[in-house]
Amino acid sequence: MSSDPTPAPAPVPSTSPAESDLVRAARGLPVSRTPVWFMRQAGRSLPEYRSLRAGTVMLDACQDPDMVTEITLQPVRRHGVDAAILFSDIVLPLVVAGMDVEIKPGIGPVIDKPVRSVADVDALPALEPEALGFLETAVRQLVAELGATPLIGFAGAPFTLATYLIEGGPSKEHARTKAFMYAEPEAWSRLLDKLAVSAAIFLRAQVDAGAVAVQLFDSWAGVLSAADYAERVLPHSRAVFDGLGERDVPRIHFGVGTGELLPLIGDAGADVVGVDWRIPLDEAARRVGPNRSLQGNLDPAVLLADRATVDREVRRVVEQGRTARGHIFNLGHGVLPDTDPGALTHVAELVHELTTR
């Protein structure tokens, strides 16, 4: 008489970040519980962050290894999340390469001399690996402090960096970017090639210093059609991941408003496709297919609502996430500045309660 196979035992908590639930979920392996972390978990929602950052320019803080270490650790201590993500900024590689960039409060990155011509593209300075000593120091310090908790490396994707370079700062329409992309296809390709090389250098430095996963942020890719993304952006994002070579770390790829691009984002080389709040995770799993895990996708605004609403929405995301090969619980974008830190701690605890085997 046949019987059902014995269920596989639940994994025991690992003492190695490379065998953590985050890495296992990214690879589609069994986990002891659904791992959870929050984009922008280290930042303005934490009073300890605001206190530490007082009087310090953002891009200076990102280049101070001790400050990077402390800010990255703050949400891990407070919330009990399953991963740390390096405190940094997507424009930092541009700054380190020698470009004049300022992050203006309430606005975002502002470029002193925007890229508006072929000559501007060719004049962009290259990022030299030797300039990233501060980054390697910060990552090594973090790995030593984090123990079994994994550290996620961080970089901005070529397209999103190109939008800042061309627009001169944040934009709603990205009209100049698209116009340049259509009118100057060869220069566009050279620009994204340069940015892909820079992002790969930035990620390699983090992985070689001890990060066990990486996330590529393509914040504004959702402004593109699938056809334009596939032809004019995807090859360059793939080049970033390819630039990691044989480094065996999970690759997470995230963009905002990318519901129609999800399969393509996976094709760029992701093990994990980040999903914003606009599409249910079960539908995202269908679009992405069975060979990639998902990350997401609680609407950050839900955290400003009452506790009953938060609990209902967390349960929904957890349940829909079960349809994916693997699920890393996260928000559908970054933590909003007005978020009560206690809400984040509660969400992490609830996800662990709902999913612990």
Buried (B, 14 or more C-beta within 10 A) or exposed (E): EEEEEEEEEEBEEBEEBBBBBBBBBBBBBBBBBBBBBBBBBBBBBBEBBEEBBEEEEBBEBBBBBEBBBBBBBBBBEBBBBBBBBBBBBBBBBBBBBEBEBBBEEEEBBBBEEBBBEBEBBEEBEEBEEEBBEBBBBBBBBBBEBBEEBBBBBBBBBBBBBBBBBBBBBBBEEBEBBBEBBEEBEEBBBBBBBBBBBBBBBBBBBBBBBBBBBBBBBBBBBBBBEBEBBBEBBBBBBBBBBEBBEEEEBBBBBBBBBBBBBBBBBBBBBBBBBBBBBBBBBBBBBBBBBEEBBBBBBBBBBBBBEEEEEBBEBBEEBBEBBEBBBBBBBBBBBBBBEEBEBEBBBBBBEBBBEBBEE
